[in-house]
Amino acid sequence: MIYRKWSLLTGPVSILGGIVGATMVAHLIFLDDPYLKPKKKTIDRVERS
């Protein structure tokens, strides 16, 4: 028998935290991966006098 109120909250909070954490990591890895997006090459022109 669970007799503490806080122990009833730890299960759902840890499950939701895991889901949110996994979603954020997947978004960071698969959608915002800087290695998958090629950089635009720009030419810096320096004026010489």
C-alpha positions in Angstrom: 0.0 0.0 0.0 1.3 3.4 -0.9 0.8 5.8 1.9 2.7 8.9 0.8 1.1 11.5 -1.6 4.4 12.3 -3.2 5.1 8.7 -4.2 1.9 8.7 -6.2 3.2 11.7 -8.2 6.6 10.4 -9.0 5.5 7.7 -11.5 3.5 10.0 -13.9 6.0 12.8 -13.6 9.0 10.5 -14.5 7.0 9.0 -17.4 6.1 12.5 -18.8 9.6 13.7 -18.2 11.0 10.8 -20.2 8.6 11.4 -23.1 9.4 15.1 -23.2 13.1 14.5 -22.9 13.1 11.9 -25.7 11.1 14.2 -27.9 13.5 17.1 -27.4 16.5 14.9 -28.1 14.9 13.5 -31.2 14.0 17.0 -32.4 17.6 18.2 -31.8 19.2 15.2 -33.5 16.9 14.7 -36.5 15.5 18.2 -37.2 18.0 20.7 -36.1 21.2 18.7 -36.8 23.8 21.3 -38.0 25.8 18.5 -39.8 22.9 17.7 -42.1 22.4 21.3 -43.2 25.1 22.5 -45.6 26.4 25.9 -45.0 26.0 28.5 -47.7 29.4 29.5 -49.0 30.0 33.2 -49.1 33.0 34.9 -50.5 34.4 37.7 -48.4 35.8 40.3 -50.7 38.4 42.6 -49.3 39.0 45.8 -51.1 42.7 46.6 -51.6 43.9 50.0 -52.4 
